[in-house]
Amino acid sequence: MQKRKREEERCKKQAMLAGSLAGIVSSGNNYHANFVIQKPEKTERNRNDKGKEEKEEAKRVYMATINQKPDVSNLLINDLKIKIQELHSHICKLEALKYDLEKRHERQLYD
């Protein structure tokens, strides 16, 4: 009895030193997971579908606000030049952001 306990303790120590749980599992002890994975129910799937619809609606609203054409019919020439410069700088910022995101995505593919 004591010899068996000593042998089990020795196996456990070796397993801990090796950094694996293989010794504990093979020693004959019952190893059980400390968690239970539950499958999602149909109601949760319906919630996700509603979430997708809400996301699509929010996207449509956002794109509608972005795609509004500016009224430039009653602007002076200098005001038009300023507006053009603002739009150009905005486009440059967006292109820089796009470039950064593309490069980040490429780096993540290698990881």
CYANA upper distance limits for C-alpha pairs under 8 A (distance plus 0.5 A):
  1 MET  CA      5 LYS  CA      6.94
  2 GLN  CA      6 ARG  CA      6.62
  3 LYS  CA      7 GLU  CA      6.66
  4 ARG  CA      8 GLU  CA      6.73
  5 LYS  CA      9 GLU  CA      6.63
  6 ARG  CA     10 ARG  CA      6.56
  7 GLU  CA     11 CYS  CA      6.71
  8 GLU  CA     12 LYS  CA      6.69
  8 GLU  CA     27 SER  CA      7.21
  9 GLU  CA     13 LYS  CA      6.67
 10 ARG  CA     14 GLN  CA      6.71
 11 CYS  CA     15 ALA  CA      6.64
 11 CYS  CA     23 GLY  CA      6.48
 11 CYS  CA     24 ILE  CA      8.00
 11 CYS  CA     27 SER  CA      7.85
 12 LYS  CA     16 MET  CA      6.65
 12 LYS  CA     23 GLY  CA      6.56
 12 LYS  CA     24 ILE  CA      6.56
 13 LYS  CA     17 LEU  CA      6.60
 14 GLN  CA     18 ALA  CA      6.57
 14 GLN  CA     23 GLY  CA      7.99
 15 ALA  CA     19 GLY  CA      6.56
 15 ALA  CA     20 SER  CA      6.05
 15 ALA  CA     21 LEU  CA      6.63
 15 ALA  CA     22 ALA  CA      7.22
 15 ALA  CA     23 GLY  CA      5.52
 15 ALA  CA     24 ILE  CA      7.54
 16 MET  CA     20 SER  CA      6.77
 16 MET  CA     21 LEU  CA      7.80
 21 LEU  CA     25 VAL  CA      6.94
 22 ALA  CA     26 SER  CA      6.57
 23 GLY  CA     27 SER  CA      6.41
 24 ILE  CA     28 GLY  CA      7.96
 24 ILE  CA     29 ASN  CA      7.20
 24 ILE  CA     31 TYR  CA      8.42
 25 VAL  CA     29 ASN  CA      6.71
 25 VAL  CA     30 ASN  CA      7.71
 25 VAL  CA     31 TYR  CA      6.72
 40 PRO  CA     44 GLU  CA      6.77
 40 PRO  CA     45 ARG  CA      7.86
 41 GLU  CA     45 ARG  CA      7.31
 42 LYS  CA     46 ASN  CA      6.91
 43 THR  CA     47 ARG  CA      6.87
 44 GLU  CA     48 ASN  CA      6.89
 45 ARG  CA     49 ASP  CA      6.85
 46 ASN  CA     50 LYS  CA      6.81
 47 ARG  CA     51 GLY  CA      6.69
 48 ASN  CA     52 LYS  CA      6.77
 49 ASP  CA     53 GLU  CA      6.88
 50 LYS  CA     54 GLU  CA      6.64
 51 GLY  CA     55 LYS  CA      6.58
 52 LYS  CA     56 GLU  CA      6.67
 53 GLU  CA     57 GLU  CA      6.72
 54 GLU  CA     58 ALA  CA      6.64
 55 LYS  CA     59 LYS  CA      6.57
 56 GLU  CA     60 ARG  CA      6.70
 57 GLU  CA     61 VAL  CA      6.77
 58 ALA  CA     62 TYR  CA      6.61
 59 LYS  CA     63 MET  CA      6.56
 60 ARG  CA     64 ALA  CA      6.60
 61 VAL  CA     65 THR  CA      6.92
 62 TYR  CA     66 ILE  CA      6.74
 63 MET  CA     67 ASN  CA      6.45
 64 ALA  CA     68 GLN  CA      7.02
 72 VAL  CA     80 LEU  CA      7.77
 75 LEU  CA     79 ASP  CA      6.41
 75 LEU  CA     80 LEU  CA      6.72
 76 LEU  CA     80 LEU  CA      6.65
 77 ILE  CA     81 LYS  CA      6.77
 78 ASN  CA     82 ILE  CA      6.79
 79 ASP  CA     83 LYS  CA      6.62
 80 LEU  CA     84 ILE  CA      6.56
 81 LYS  CA     85 GLN  CA      6.71
 82 ILE  CA     86 GLU  CA      6.70
 83 LYS  CA     87 LEU  CA      6.68
 84 ILE  CA     88 HIS  CA      6.55
 85 GLN  CA     89 SER  CA      6.64
 86 GLU  CA     90 HIS  CA      6.67
 87 LEU  CA     91 ILE  CA      6.64
 88 HIS  CA     92 CYS  CA      6.70
 89 SER  CA     93 LYS  CA      6.74
 90 HIS  CA     94 LEU  CA      6.77
 91 ILE  CA     95 GLU  CA      6.63
 92 CYS  CA     96 ALA  CA      6.66
 93 LYS  CA     97 LEU  CA      6.69
 94 LEU  CA     98 LYS  CA      6.57
 95 GLU  CA     99 TYR  CA      6.60
 96 ALA  CA    100 ASP  CA      6.70
 97 LEU  CA    101 LEU  CA      6.67
 98 LYS  CA    102 GLU  CA      6.65
 99 TYR  CA    103 LYS  CA      6.72
100 ASP  CA    104 ARG  CA      6.64
101 LEU  CA    105 HIS  CA      6.59
102 GLU  CA    106 GLU  CA      6.74
103 LYS  CA    107 ARG  CA      6.76
104 ARG  CA    108 GLN  CA      6.71
105 HIS  CA    109 LEU  CA      6.84
106 GLU  CA    110 TYR  CA      7.34
107 ARG  CA    111 ASP  CA      7.17
